[in-house]
Amino acid sequence: MHDRCHYYLLPIGGTATAALAGLLHEAGERVSGVDTALYPPTSELLAALGIPVRLGYDPERIPADADRIVIGNALPRSNPEVQAVLARGLPYTSQAAAFGDRFCADRRTVVVAGTHGKTTTTALAAHLFTAGGLDPTVLVGGQPVGGTPWRLGRGGWTVVEGDEYNTAFFDKGPKFLHYRPHLFVVGNVEFDHGDIYPDLDAILAAFRAGSALVGETGHVVANASDPGARDVAAGHPRTVWYGFGEEAALRCLDWGHADGRLGARVAWRGETFELWAPLVGRHNLDNLLAATSCALLAGLQPPAIAAAAATFPGVRRRLEVVGEAAGIVVVDDFAHHPTAVALTLDGARHRFPGRRLVVAFEPRSLTAGRTMFFAAYVEAFARADLALIAPVFHRGRLAADEVLDRDALVAALRARGCDAAAIAEGTDPVAAVRARLAAGDVVITMSSGDFGGLPRRLAAALAVAG
């Protein structure tokens, strides 16, 4: 038993930091934190745990007895409390390093990495491991339906979402380098995060560095169908492939949908079995195969895995239905990279066959708002019947020639036969979207942020009108 440690989270209100706070609290550590503001569900979560949170940065109120100050990657060096920590020589670390040191050092860790699908794959792997009796510790970068984004286990396994984004202002490497992988999942690798990675080669190098951390008893678990994953994992001596083709250790023989569920017939070490999960889309087939590969390598048997997959509750903001009124279904999704947009819309076609798909998209991340993805967005949004493009959220932080041209995007989509419009600057998107809807539509809001609460405000407005 180690001495109780006081962790001070600076700030505490983000998805990852709040989840770390919950884990540390359940593990018996003392936790406190600061932020500028808290919003549900994070505010409710921290209040339910009784974790003290101070609002407003104040260098004079940094706890004198803090053993470790966890500095989040959103805070710059110029933050007043960060400056005080550095000036006073106080002990500080990052969210990723704190988690790795506390929950990965003495366990076999499954690190789920990739440009897309990390959250769903992590939540699914955690569900398989938990249902299979492995009692894992879990940290997910999203909100599992009906649960929390963390789980404290005692079974010697940790399952964590391996984010490739930078760790902190003092550590520009990806977070997953801190997680000591036993299994390192490479689901897919594409160019993203243009604010920190200059090109695809830089991202590939980061994923190779993560793969290189796998020890002699572990494995890289890689998607044989993804070019980026192949580039990363082909040179590793302990790669286990999943997907299609003879080289795949977990080989998909066929797959499809039935009754709104995803099904696959797979082969593993001479045994053939079926998997069914309450998911849709080709991308979720990859997620299911990745999580199943990890469960098999951890020693779980196919019948137990199949039974657990069938009961997966899902993840919030992944084709999440938030309301239905006036004959219109409102769906919220995290998709913002063009590949994720395309895959999500393909999945929506399976889930809502025959219905008009309306997409309201907020280019919120620094990469989504750049012109570099223009052609890819045209290809992605052309899958919708109507695309409504909101203003670029960070346009003030981008050079004029870098900003995504929404008018040109609208024109290109119309030329492809997809109706499209730009949501005017300074207007409430609820009114703009609602004016274009009709009974029978499915409207999908897509953003890496909260889009000003659009999905739930739109659902509420439709309910009142309906």
N, C-alpha and C positions, 0 to 999 in steps of 0.2 A: 504494500500500500504506500503510495507516494504522498508527500505533504500537499495539502490543499493549496491551490494556486489561484491568485486573483488575476483574471483576465479583464482588461479594459478595452472595449471594442470602439474604435475610432474610424468611421462611424459604425452604428449597430443596425441601422434600419434596412440595409440591402438584403436581397434574397439570400445570398451566400453567407453574409455575416450574421444575419438573424438565425439562420439554420445552425451555424457554428455555435452561436450563443446557446441555442437549445441543447445541442449535443454536450457542450461543456457543462451546462447546468445539470443535465441528467447524469453526467459522469462524476458529479460531486464537487466540481470546481466552483469557485466564486466568480460571478460574472456581473459586470456593469458596463454601461456604455453611454454614448452621446450621439446626437444627431441634430439636424436643423428642424426636422419635422418627422412625424411617424404617421403612416396611413395603414388602414386595414389591408390585408390580414396581418401584417407584421406587428402593428400596434397591439392588436388583440392577442396575438401569440405571446409577445413579450410580457404583456400584462398578466396573462394567465399563468405564466411561469414565475411571476414575481421578480423579474429581473429589473433592477432600477435603471432608468434611462433619464438622462438630463438633456433638455433641449437648449441648443445654443452653445457654440464653441466658446470656451473660457479657459485660457491657460492656467489661471489661478485655481481652477477647480478640478484639475487632473488628480485622481486619487493618489495620495502619497504612498499608499501601500500596494499599488499595482505591481504585480510581478512581471507581467507581460502586457505590453500595449500593442494591440493588433491594429495596424493601419491598413485601411481598405484601399483598393487600387484606384478608386475614384478621387481620392484626396491628393492635391498637389503639395509640394514642399512648402508652398506659401501659406497653407492653412495655419492659423495662429496656434492651435494645439500641437500640430506637427512641428512647428518651429520651436515650441517650448520643449517638446520631447527631445529634439536634437540638441538644443542648447544646454539642457540639463543632463544630457548623457543618460537618459532613462532607457530601460531595456525595451526594444520594440521589435516587432516581427510582422509578417504579412498574414493575411487570412489563410492562404494556401500553406505556408510554412507551419503555421500554428496547427492546422488540421493534420498535416503530414507528420509532424513531430508527435502529436498526442494520440492519433488514431490509426496511423499506418506503420509506424516503426516496428512494432512487434506482431504484425498480422500479415496475412496474405491478402494483398490488395488488388482488386479489379478496378483498373482505371479505364473509363469509357471515354475515348477521344474521337474527334471527327468534326468536320465543318457543320454537318447537319445530323439531327437525330440523337444527340448525346443524352438529352433529358429523358426522352421516352425509353431509350435503350438502358440507361442507368436504372430508371424506375422499374422496368421490366426485369432486368437481371436481379435487382434487389428483391422483387416479388418472388421470383423463382427460388432464390437462395433462402428466403424466409420461409416460404411454404415447404421447401425441401428440408427444413430443420437445421440449416447451417447457421442460423442466428447471427446475421451480419450486422455490422455497423454500416450506416448508409448516409451519404450526403448527396442530395440531388439538387440541380440548379433550377428546379421548377417545383410546382405544387402538385403532388399526387392527389388524385381525386379521393376525398374522404380521409386523407392522412396528412402528415407533416413532411417537410422536405428533408427530414433526418430520422435516423433510427439508431439507438444505442444497443449494440448487440454484444454478446459475450462469447461468440463461437469461433473467434480467431480469424474471421474474414471481414474485410472492409470493401464496400462497393461505393465508388465515388465518380462523379462526373468530372472528366478531365478537360478543363477549359484551356484553350490555346491562347487566350487573351493575356496581356501582360499582368504580372503579379502585383506590382506596386511601383511607386515613383522611384524607389531605390532598387528595384528588381524588375527589369524589363523582359525577362524570360517568361515563358508560358507557365501557368499555374501547375500544369500536370507534372512538371519536373520535380515537384516536392512530394509526390505521392508514393514513391517506392513500389512500382508495379510488380506484381507477380504475374498478372495477366494484363496486357496493354492492348486495348481494343482500338483498331484503326478502321472506323466505319467508312469514312470517305474523306478526301482532302481536296479542297478547291481554294481558289483565291478568295480571301475575305479579310476584314480588319485592315483596310487600306490605310488607316491612320497609324498603324504600328508596323505592318509588314510591307516592304516596298514591292514585293512581287511574289509569285507562286513559289519560286525556289526557296525564298526565305521561310515560308510556311512549311514546305516539305522538309527543310533542314530542322525545324523545330520538332516536327513529328518524329523524324529519325532520332533526334536526341532523346525523346521520350521512349522510343522503342529500345534504344541502347541501354536503358536502365533495367530492362528485364534480366533477371539472373538465370543461372544454369538450370534451375528447376521450373522456371516460368515459361510463358509463351507470349508471342505477339499474335493476337487474334484479328485477322484482317479480311476485308471484303474483297473477294477475288474478282468481283464485277466492276470495281471502281478503279479508274486509272491512277488517281492520286494515292489510294491505299496500296496499290500494287507497287508504285514507285517507292513508297516508304518501306514496305515490309518485305519486298522480294529479296533483299540482301541480308535479312536477319536469319540466323541459323535455326531459330526455334519458332518459325511462323506456322500457325494453324489457320488454313484458309476456310472460309465459308462462302457459299453461293452456288453457282452452277459450274458444271464441268468436272472432269475426272480428278483434277488436283485438289478439289475442295474436300476437306476432311468431313465437314458437315455439308452434304450435297443436297441441294433442292432438286427434286425430281419433277415436281409440278406444283402449281399453286393457283389459287383463285379466291373468289368471294362467294359466300352463301349466307343469306339472312343477315346481311350487314356485318358479317365476320370474315376475317382473313384466315384462310386455311392453306397448309402446305404439307406435302408428302416429302419426307427427308430420309437420307441414309447416313448412318454413322457407324463406322467400324463393322460393317456387314449386317447391321440391323436397320430395318426400315420401319418408320413410324410416322404418325400424323400429328400435326400441331394445329390447333385452332385458337384464335385470340380475338377479342372484341376490338379489332383494329381494321383500318382500310388502307389500301394504297400499296404500290410497289415499294415505296420507301420504308413502310412498316414491315414488309417482308424482310428487308435487310436488318432492321432493328430486331425482329424476332429471331432471325438466324444468329445474330451476334450474341444476344442474351442467352440463347439456347446453347451455343458453343461454350460460353463461359460456364454455364451450369454443368454441362457434360464434363468439361475439364476439371471441375471441382468435385466430380464423383457422383453427381446426381444421376438417377436412372431415367430413361425416356418416359416411362409411365408417370412418374412423379412430375417431370417437367411439363408433360402434356396437360396433366390435371391442373397444374398451377397456371399455365399460360391461359387456359380457358376462363380463369377468374380474375385476370388482370383488370384493375379498376380504371386504368388510364391516367392521364396527366392533364391538369388544367391548361387551358389555352392551346390545346392541340385539337382542332375542330370541335371545340367545346360549345355546345348549344347553351346559350345564356337566356334565351327566351323565344316564345312563339306567340304571335298575336296577329290578328287581321289576316290570317293565312300566310304570314311571312315568318320564316325561321331566321333568327339572328345567331350567328356563329362567330366565336372569337378564336383567333389563331396567332401564334407567335411568328409565323413565317415572314421573312423580310429579305433574305438572300434570294436571288432569282431562281436558283435550283429548288429551294424549299418552297417558294411560291408555286412553281410548276407542279411539284410532287403533291403539294397539298390540294391544289385544284383537281389534279387527277384523282386523288382519293375522294374528294368531295363528289365527283361524278359517280363514283361507286356508291357512296353513301346516300346521295340524293338524286337518284336516276330520274331523268326526264324533267327536272325542274330548272328554271332559269337561275344561273349563278351570277350574283352581283358581288363584286369585290370592292371594298373601300380600303385603300392602301395608304399608310403613312410612311414615307421614307425617313425613318427616324435615326437610324445609326449613321455614323460618319461615313460608312461605306455605302449604305443603301442610298444616301443622298447624292452620291457622286455620279458623274456622267459615264464612268467606265462600264457600268452595267446596263447601259441604255439598250443595246441590241438584245441582251439576255432578258431584260424585262419585257420587251416586246414579245419575244417568244413565250415567256411565262404567262403574261396576262392575256394573251390571245386565246388561252384556254377558257376564259370567262366569257359570259354573254355581255356583261357591262363592267367596265373598270373605272372607278372613281379615284383619282389621284390627289391626295392631300398635299399641302405645302411641305417642302423639304424642311425638316425640323431644325437642322443645324446649318442652314444656309449661311448664317452670319459667320460661321467658323470656316467656311470654304471659299476659295478663290472663285471669282465669277465664272471662269471657264471650267471649273470643276463641278459646278452644281448641275444636277440632273435637270434637263429641260423638259418640264412637264407638258408644255404645249406640243412640243415635237413628239413626245411619247404618245399623247392622245391622238395626234394625227397619224402616227405610224400604226397604232392599234386600229383606228378606223379604216385605214387602208387594208388591213388584214381581215376586215369584216367583223371586228369586235367593237361594239359601241363603247365610247369612252368619253370622259369629261374630267376637267381639272376642278377641284374644289377651290373656290376663290379664297385668297388670302384674307385673314381677319374675320371670316364668317364661321358660324357654328356648323361643324360637319353634320350634326344630327339633322338639321333642316335640309341640307344639301343632299344627303343620302336618302332621307325619307321621301323627298319629292320625286325620286326616280324609281320608287318601289311599287310593286303591284302584288296582289294576292297570288300566292303560289311561289313567290321568289324565295331563294335562300341567299341571304346577304352575309358575306364573310368579311369581318374586319381583320386586317393584317397589319401588325406593327411590332417592333421589338420593345415598345413601351406601352403606356396605358392609353394612348390615342385620346387623351382628354376624357377618358371614361366613355368613349363612344359606344361600344357594344351594349353596355348596360343602360346607358341613357337612351339609346335608340330603342331597345326592347321596351323600356318603360313608356316611351312616347307612343309606340305602336299599341301598347296595351291600353293606354288611356283613350287613344283614338278609336281602337277596335271595340 
